[in-house]
Amino acid sequence: MSSSTATQSYVPKTRVGKVTDYVDSRVGGSGIVKEFGRKIFPDHWTFMFGEVALYTFIILLLTGTFLTFFYDPSMAETHYEGSYLPLRGVEMSVAYASSLDISFDIRGGLFMRQIHHWAALLFAASVAVHMLRVFFTGAFRRPREFNWVVGCTLVILSLAAGFTGYSLPDDLLSGNGLRIIDGVMKALPVVGTYLSFFLFGGEFPGTMIIGRLYVLHILLIPAVILLMIGVHLFMVVLHKHAQFPGPGRTNTNVVGYPVGPVYAAKAGGFFFIVFGVLAAIAAAFTINPIWNYGPYDPSPVSAGTQPDWYIGWVDGALRLMPGTIGNFDFEFMIPFPWGVNALSLNVLVPALVPATIVFALMFTWPWIEAWVTKDKREHHLLNRPRNAPTRTAVGVAGVVFYCVLWAAASSDLIATHFLVSLNDVTYWLRFLVFFGPVIAFMVTRRIALALQRKDREIALHGRETGRIVRLPHGEFIEVHEPVDDYKRYKLVSFDSPEVMVPTADANGKVSLLDKVHGRASRFFFEDRVAPVTPKELAASHGDHHDEVAGAKDRESIASH
């Protein structure tokens, strides 16, 4: 005789519960929500940069949808008849006229335009800072190399999204930016003029570029960004979130809070904080006043114009590049069977070489560092930047290189505001673009090593208390106080690889690749501060307690 126990199914009591149960019984979403809701994420203030990037992108989608209802991406000619009197009757494109209508005739239009523009700047900035945090803390190491590549792709996509949106109003400022792109394309030998013709739909400015940029800006680029964000979040869940070292934190666990309800509540509140800050900025500070620039016309060029910060470094490189050095001309005439073509290196080199170097190093850095260190382990604990001095120095050198080029995009304003020669500003920036990163690298690495030595001193001898004690024989000493276990763990728990010397093979020869690796290893790790060993820590800990106890006894004797 057999018996069975019937399982009583859940019966929701509310209408919302019934609808939810109906949907869940057919799509099985509760299992996914339950699994994801139990994911643990560590808590640290530096992790918020990625969240800001995600929230600003959502804000961009919301405000961009509003603007799409009223913007007309047409380059057809019209005469403005809107509310802005100084431009009434002026011939312009339909795109520029609709941008003015959004600003002056659509209720809330200017506010939405400004939120969208400020959010675009913050999106690019937060993606860049998030990537810097990942780089400086070593979060790109195995198994997260491909997630780093996804992040680098998002950086490029953020620049592309910003530039395509920046060009849509078809005002004088954005038109000048497109003119630079046209010049760079035409500097390519043989194919340049054809590429420009196909992109602009004829001779610049053509009649199609705004419509094509519009499709890229609202459809293709956002779709790829959404895809990359999805892949990025999937990999974060798959590999688990990296965390800073601390008591109880290892490569096999994550110490933090679950997504639901703790992180979900915090994330929701933080989203509205970001939205509120952007709304306040948009309401108080004007950005991109297109009505001051007027419609685009290829003949005039406005003075004192700079592109948005994320694309300004390319413009700065163009400004710093000389046309000639002495008798050497950077423009060559190359003969072909069908005629002579010009090769304008004074345009191609600054427009392509700096960006190529920066992004090539970004995309390949995880494998470069893994090759140098020969480290194939999985890393789920982050580095303090000071504990990877060469990597930190390389990152700071890259930031300085970028900032010098960014400053060069405002070389004319620097000269006029500070009443100095434009030529002198250009010469100094040319010097800094080459030697600034080198100086920054050297200074940063020395600072990181000095901080490591200071950490070693604190771990061994404790922190300085500022209390001075006089010994019976007249000597004055400062009493050091031991740090707590949490602080000590943070000071001593890091790896410091040593230089790898090339070894000969069975034939007694050292290959060229091994020699290159030896030089790279020496460059990375020749200057190092060894972590405190347990033996050193135990020895200093005993001596340190004797010192503190003796000092307290002497203070007690002195007080009596």
C-alpha positions, 0 to 999 in steps of 0.5 A: 500500500502506498501513500502520497502527500499532496503539496498545497500550492500557494494561493495569493490573496490580493489582486496584485498577488494574483496577477504576479503569480499568474505571470510568474507561473508562465515566465518563471521570473521568481527564480531569477529574482530570487537568485539575483536578489541573494547576490552579495555586493561589497560596500565601498564609496569608489564603487559608486562611479559605475552606478553614476554611469548607469543612472546618467545613461538612464537619464539620457534615455528618458530626456532623449526620448522627450527631445526626440518628439520635437527635434527634426533632423533635416538639413532643408533650408527654412527661415526661423519664425520662432520666439527668439527675436534676434534670429527671426527671419534668418535662414537656417536648417530645419534641425537648427530651427527645431532646436531653437523651438525646443529651447524657447517654444516647447514647455520645459524644452530648454530644461530637458535639453540642459539635463540631457547635455549635463547628463552626457558630460557626467556619463562620459566622466563617470565611465572614465573615472570608473575605468580609472578606479578599476585600473588603479585597483587592479580589478582588470586582472584574471578573470575580469580581462574581458570585462575590462575590454567591455569597459574600454568599449563603453568609453569609446561608445560614450565619446561617440554618443557625445559627439554625435549628439553634440553635432545635432543642433547644426549650430556654428559650434557643432558645424566647426567640429564636423568641419574638423572631422571632414578635414581629418578624413580628407587628409587620408591619401587616396580614400579620404575624399571618397569617405568624406563624400559618402559620409556627408552625402556630397561636398561638405557640409552636404545635406545628409550628415545630420540625419545620419548622425541622428540615427547613430545617436538615438538608435545604433550607439544607445543599442550597443551601449545597452548591450555592453552594459548588459554584458558588463553586469552579467560578468560582474554577477558571474565573476562576483564583485571584487573587494578591497582586502580586509579581515574575513575577505578572501579570494573565495568569498564576498563580504557585503550586503545582498542586492535585495532589499539593501542594495536595491533600496540604496540604488533607488535612492542614489538614482534620485540623488543623481537625477536631482543634482543634474536637475539642479545644475540644469536649472541653474547653469546654462550649457551650450547656448546655441542661440548665441552661435547662430546657424552653421555657415562654412564661411565664419569661424567663431573665436574662443570655442572649445568642444566638450571635454571628452573630445577636446583632447583630440582638438588639443593635439591638432592645435599643438602639431606644427606644420613644419619643423625647420625646413621639414614639411609634414605634408608630402605629395605622393605620386600615383599612376592616376595622379598625385595625392597629398599626405598631410601628416600634420593632420593625421598624426595628431588626430589618430596617433595619440588616440591610437596609443591610448586605446591600444594600451588600454585594451591590451594592459591586462595581458601586458601586466599578466605577461610581465608578472607571469601571474595566472591566479584569479584575483578577487581582492583589489590592490591599494594603488600605492602597492602597485607603484609602476601601474599607478605611475603609468595611470597617472602619466596617462591622465597627465598626457590627456589633461595636457592635450585637453588644456591645449584645446583652450590654448587661445583662452589661456593666452587671452585670459592670462595676457600671455603670448599664444606662441609661448602657451603652445611651446610650453604645452608641446614640452609638457605633452612629451615630458609631463607624463614622464615627470608624472610617472617618476614622481608618482612612483616615488610617492607610492614607494614612500607611502609603502615605506611609511605603511611598513614603518607603521605596521612594525612600530605603530603610529606616532602618538605625539607623546614625548617621554624623557628617559632617566638618563635624559633621552627623549623618545616618542611613544608609538601606539600599536595599530588595530588588527584591521589596520595592520591587515590592510598594511601587510596584506599585499603581493610585491613581485620580485624581478624575474631574471632571464634564464638560459635554455638547454643550449645555454642561450637566452631568447630575445623574448626572455630578454625583453621580459627581463627588462620589463620585469626590472622596469616594473619591480626593480624598485620595490618595498617588501611586505612585512613578513609574519616573523618581522611582525611578531618580533616588532610586536613584542618589542613594541609592547615593551616600548609602550609599557616602559613608556607608560611606566616612565610617565607614571613615575614622572607624574609622581 
